[in-house]
Amino acid sequence: MIRHLCLILVLLALHPPLHAQDTGSALSQAEIEQVRDVAQVPRERVLLYVKFLDERAKAIDTLFAHPRQPGREQDTHDLMEQFTSIANELDDNLSDYESRHQDIRKAIPKLLDATDRWGTELRSPSDDETYKVSRKLALQAVSDLRDDANEMTGSQKSWFSAHPPRKESRGSKENPPE
């Protein structure tokens, strides 16, 4: 009896987590490394997240552009969940950049253009119960990003009008580094 109990415990410990138990990131290891590489450049980080979201939206579009493959609906569900997770992470970054007055004025118009594109792409697959909720959450995340980016447009403009950023001139011939 004790052997059986020990065997069961060992099997449970070695069993991989079920899909619902997966706590991994929606980003691949390579994508995580890219985010780390631009951690000190907020504008580049925003654009990198836009790129990742574009890739997920394109992957969803590709699933429906080709003849139907088995598991397409589940793949769509998974991609929409990844999309939502990445969009929420980007939204968290925007909130952080806003509170610290990080200059992302050049990235905001590109983000706003992308939110329009994503809304269209996420609505394009036909309705299916498998990904109905995930699509709703993804569309809500896009809406939240659009709202936050629109709000930041005005607040960034007013903040940087009142507090102009210092011009970086390191290494230029007119102003050599000290």
PADOTOR-117593 format. One record per residue: x, y, z of N, C-alpha, C in turn; residue number from 0. Coordinates in steps of 0.05 Angstrom, whole numbers, m for minus. Layout:
REM residues N
ATOM  neast nnorth    nup caeast canorth   caup  ceast cnorth    cup  nr
ATOM      X      Y      Z      X       Y      Z      X      Y      Z NUM
...
REM end
This chain:
REM residues 178
ATOM  neast nnorth    nup caeast canorth   caup  ceast cnorth    cup  nr
ATOM     16    m24      0      0       0      0     17     25      0   0
ATOM     38     26     17     55      49     18     71     52     m8   1
ATOM     78     30    m21     92      31    m47     74     44    m68   2
ATOM     49     36    m68     30      48    m87     27     78    m83   3
ATOM     25     85    m58     22     113    m51     46    129    m60   4
ATOM     70    118    m55     95     131    m63     96    133    m93   5
ATOM     88    112   m107     88     112   m136     69    133   m147   6
ATOM     46    136   m136     27     156   m144     38    184   m140   7
ATOM     50    189   m117     62     215   m111     84    222   m131   8
ATOM    101    202   m137    123     207   m157    111    213   m184   9
ATOM     91    198   m192     78     204   m218     65    231   m219  10
ATOM     52    239   m198     40     266   m197     61    288   m198  11
ATOM     83    283   m185    105     303   m185    118    306   m212  12
ATOM    119    284   m227    132     285   m253    113    292   m276  13
ATOM     88    291   m271     68     297   m292     69    326   m300  14
ATOM     70    332   m326     71     360   m335     45    374   m328  15
ATOM     45    400   m324     21     414   m317      0    413   m339  16
ATOM    m25    412   m332    m46     413   m352    m46    440   m365  17
ATOM    m59    442   m388    m60     468   m403    m70    491   m386  18
ATOM    m91    486   m371   m103     507   m354    m85    515   m332  19
ATOM    m66    498   m324    m47     504   m303    m22    518   m313  20
ATOM    m19    520   m339      5     532   m350      6    562   m342  21
ATOM     28    569   m328     31     596   m318     52    610   m335  22
ATOM     60    600   m357     80     612   m374     71    638   m386  23
ATOM     89    652   m396     84     678   m409     72    673   m437  24
ATOM     57    693   m447     47     692   m474     69    698   m494  25
ATOM     92    708   m484    115     714   m500    134    690   m501  26
ATOM    147    686   m523    167     665   m525    193    674   m510  27
ATOM    211    657   m506    236     664   m493    251    685   m510  28
ATOM    251    682   m536    264     701   m554    251    729   m551  29
ATOM    225    729   m550    210     754   m547    216    767   m520  30
ATOM    218    751   m499    224     762   m473    252    775   m473  31
ATOM    271    762   m486    298     773   m489    297    799   m504  32
ATOM    281    801   m525    279     826   m540    268    848   m522  33
ATOM    248    842   m506    237     862   m487    258    871   m467  34
ATOM    274    852   m457    295     859   m438    316    877   m451  35
ATOM    322    872   m477    342     888   m491    334    917   m494  36
ATOM    308    923   m495    299     950   m499    286    962   m474  37
ATOM    291    949   m451    278     957   m426    283    986   m419  38
ATOM    305    997   m427    312    1025   m420    303   1045   m440  39
ATOM    290   1036   m461    281    1054   m483    250   1050   m486  40
ATOM    234   1065   m471    205    1061   m471    192   1061   m499  41
ATOM    200   1080   m515    189    1082   m542    193   1056   m558  42
ATOM    217   1046   m557    224    1021   m571    209    997   m559  43
ATOM    205    997   m533    191     976   m520    162    975   m528  44
ATOM    149    999   m530    121    1000   m540    120    989   m568  45
ATOM    138    997   m585    138     988   m613    143    958   m615  46
ATOM    159    948   m597    163     919   m597    138    904   m589  47
ATOM    124    913   m569     98     901   m563     78    903   m586  48
ATOM     78    925   m600     61     928   m623     68    907   m644  49
ATOM     94    902   m647    103     881   m666     93    854   m658  50
ATOM     95    847   m632     86     821   m622     56    818   m626  51
ATOM     41    839   m621     12     838   m624      4    835   m654  52
ATOM     19    849   m671     15     846   m700     20    817   m709  53
ATOM     40    805   m698     46     777   m704     24    758   m696  54
ATOM     13    763   m672     m9     745   m663    m34    750   m680  55
ATOM    m40    775   m687    m64     781   m703    m60    769   m731  56
ATOM    m36    770   m742    m31     758   m768    m33    728   m767  57
ATOM    m24    716   m745    m27     687   m742    m56    678   m742  58
ATOM    m73    694   m729   m102     688   m729   m113    691   m757  59
ATOM   m105    712   m771   m114     716   m799   m105    693   m816  60
ATOM    m81    683   m813    m70     661   m829    m85    636   m824  61
ATOM    m94    631   m800   m110     607   m794   m135    605   m811  62
ATOM   m147    629   m817   m172     629   m832   m168    635   m862  63
ATOM   m143    641   m870   m138     647   m898   m133    621   m913  64
ATOM   m127    599   m899   m121     574   m912   m144    554   m907  65
ATOM   m144    532   m921   m165     512   m916   m165    504   m887  66
ATOM   m189    499   m876   m192     492   m848   m175    468   m840  67
ATOM   m160    471   m819   m145     449   m807   m157    441   m781  68
ATOM   m155    416   m773   m165     407   m747   m152    423   m725  69
ATOM   m168    432   m706   m158     446   m683   m156    476   m688  70
ATOM   m166    486   m710   m164     515   m717   m177    532   m695  71
ATOM   m200    524   m686   m214     540   m666   m199    542   m640  72
ATOM   m187    519   m631   m172     520   m607   m146    537   m611  73
ATOM   m134    535   m634   m110     552   m640   m118    581   m639  74
ATOM   m142    587   m650   m151     615   m650   m156    624   m621  75
ATOM   m168    607   m605   m172     613   m577   m145    619   m563  76
ATOM   m126    602   m567   m100     605   m555    m86    631   m563  77
ATOM    m87    637   m589    m75     661   m600    m89    686   m589  78
ATOM   m115    685   m586   m129     708   m575   m123    712   m546  79
ATOM   m119    690   m531   m110     693   m503    m82    704   m501  80
ATOM    m64    696   m519    m37     707   m520    m39    737   m526  81
ATOM    m55    744   m546    m59     771   m554    m68    788   m530  82
ATOM    m88    778   m516    m99     793   m493    m77    797   m471  83
ATOM    m62    776   m466    m41     777   m446    m20    798   m453  84
ATOM    m11    798   m478      9     817   m487     m2    845   m487  85
ATOM    m27    848   m496    m40     875   m496    m42    886   m468  86
ATOM    m49    869   m449    m51     877   m421    m24    885   m410  87
ATOM     m3    870   m418     24     877   m409     33    904   m421  88
ATOM     26    908   m446     32     934   m458     17    957   m444  89
ATOM     m8    952   m437    m24     972   m423    m12    978   m396  90
ATOM     m2    958   m382     12     962   m356     37    979   m360  91
ATOM     52    974   m382     75     990   m388     68   1019   m393  92
ATOM     46   1023   m409     37    1050   m414     30   1065   m389  93
ATOM     17   1052   m370     10    1065   m345     35   1072   m329  94
ATOM     55   1054   m330     80    1060   m316     94   1083   m329  95
ATOM     95   1083   m356    109    1105   m370     95   1132   m365  96
ATOM     68   1131   m364     53    1155   m358     59   1166   m331  97
ATOM     60   1149   m311     65    1158   m283     94   1169   m280  98
ATOM    112   1159   m296    140    1168   m294    147   1189   m315  99
ATOM    127   1197   m331    130    1217   m352    152   1209   m372 100
ATOM    151   1184   m380    170    1175   m401    160   1185   m428 101
ATOM    178   1193   m445    171    1204   m471    166   1182   m492 102
ATOM    141   1177   m498    134    1157   m518    116   1170   m540 103
ATOM    119   1196   m543    102    1211   m562    104   1200   m590 104
ATOM    128   1191   m599    131    1181   m626    118   1153   m630 105
ATOM    115   1138   m609    104    1111   m610     73   1111   m609 106
ATOM     62   1132   m597     33    1132   m593     17   1131   m619 107
ATOM     24   1148   m639      9    1146   m664     10   1119   m678 108
ATOM     33   1106   m676     35    1079   m687     18   1059   m672 109
ATOM     17   1062   m645      0    1045   m629    m30   1050   m635 110
ATOM    m37   1075   m639    m65    1081   m646    m73   1069   m673 111
ATOM    m55   1071   m692    m61    1059   m718    m64   1029   m716 112
ATOM    m47   1017   m699    m48     988   m696    m73    979   m682 113
ATOM    m84    995   m663   m108     987   m649   m132    985   m669 114
ATOM   m132   1003   m688   m154    1001   m709   m151    976   m725 115
ATOM   m127    970   m732   m121     945   m748   m128    920   m732 116
ATOM   m120    919   m707   m125     896   m691   m155    891   m687 117
ATOM   m170    912   m682   m199     909   m678   m211    896   m702 118
ATOM   m203    904   m726   m214     892   m751   m205    863   m753 119
ATOM   m180    858   m748   m169     831   m751   m181    811   m731 120
ATOM   m186    820   m707   m197     802   m687   m227    796   m692 121
ATOM   m240    814   m705   m268     809   m712   m272    793   m737 122
ATOM   m251    789   m753   m254     776   m779   m261    746   m778 123
ATOM   m251    730   m759   m260     702   m759   m289    700   m752 124
ATOM   m302    680   m764   m331     676   m759   m334    669   m729 125
ATOM   m359    673   m719   m364     667   m691   m362    637   m686 126
ATOM   m351    631   m663   m348     603   m654   m347    604   m623 127
ATOM   m361    585   m611   m362     583   m582   m334    578   m570 128
ATOM   m316    566   m584   m290     559   m574   m274    584   m566 129
ATOM   m277    605   m582   m261     629   m577   m278    654   m573 130
ATOM   m303    651   m569   m321     674   m565   m313    692   m542 131
ATOM   m307    680   m519   m299     695   m495   m272    707   m499 132
ATOM   m253    691   m510   m226     702   m514   m226    725   m533 133
ATOM   m242    724   m554   m244     746   m573   m255    771   m559 134
ATOM   m275    768   m542   m287     790   m528   m266    803   m510 135
ATOM   m250    787   m496   m229     797   m479   m207    811   m495 136
ATOM   m200    800   m518   m180     812   m535   m189    839   m545 137
ATOM   m214    840   m554   m225     865   m564   m227    886   m542 138
ATOM   m233    877   m517   m233     896   m495   m205    906   m489 139
ATOM   m185    889   m491   m158     897   m487   m149    918   m508 140
ATOM   m158    914   m533   m152     933   m554   m166    960   m548 141
ATOM   m190    958   m539   m205     983   m533   m191    998   m510 142
ATOM   m182    983   m490   m168     996   m467   m142   1009   m476 143
ATOM   m127    995   m494   m103    1006   m505   m109   1032   m520 144
ATOM   m129   1031   m537   m136    1055   m553   m144   1078   m534 145
ATOM   m160   1073   m514   m168    1094   m495   m144   1106   m481 146
ATOM   m127   1088   m471   m103    1098   m456    m84   1113   m474 147
ATOM    m80   1104   m499    m63    1118   m518    m74   1145   m525 148
ATOM   m100   1146   m529   m113    1172   m535   m110   1192   m512 149
ATOM   m113   1182   m488   m110    1198   m464    m81   1207   m461 150
ATOM    m63   1189   m467    m34    1196   m464    m25   1217   m485 151
ATOM    m38   1217   m508    m31    1236   m528    m32   1265   m517 152
ATOM    m54   1271   m504    m57    1298   m493    m39   1303   m469 153
ATOM    m38   1283   m451    m22    1287   m427      8   1288   m433 154
ATOM     17   1273   m453     45    1274   m460     51   1301   m473 155
ATOM     33   1311   m490     38    1336   m503     40   1359   m483 156
ATOM     21   1359   m464     21    1381   m444     45   1378   m425 157
ATOM     52   1354   m417     75    1350   m398    101   1359   m412 158
ATOM    105   1350   m436    131    1357   m449    132   1385   m460 159
ATOM    108   1398   m462    109    1427   m469    118   1442   m444 160
ATOM    109   1434   m421    117    1447   m396    145   1439   m387 161
ATOM    153   1415   m394    179    1404   m385    194   1393   m410 162
ATOM    205   1410   m427    218    1399   m451    242   1381   m444 163
ATOM    244   1358   m458    266    1340   m453    293   1353   m461 164
ATOM    313   1346   m446    340    1355   m452    349   1343   m478 165
ATOM    362   1359   m494    374    1349   m519    399   1334   m513 166
ATOM    401   1309   m523    425    1293   m519    444   1300   m541 167
ATOM    468   1308   m533    488    1316   m553    515   1302   m549 168
ATOM    514   1280   m535    539    1266   m529    553   1258   m556 169
ATOM    578   1265   m558    593    1256   m581    590   1274   m605 170
ATOM    575   1295   m604    572    1312   m628    596   1331   m629 171
ATOM    602   1341   m652    626    1358   m656    622   1386   m643 172
ATOM    597   1396   m642    592    1422   m630    594   1420   m600 173
ATOM    585   1400   m588    585    1396   m559    599   1370   m551 174
ATOM    625   1369   m551    639    1344   m544    632   1336   m515 175
ATOM    633   1310   m509    627    1301   m482    647   1312   m462 176
ATOM    638   1318   m438    656    1329   m418    671   1308   m403 177
REM end
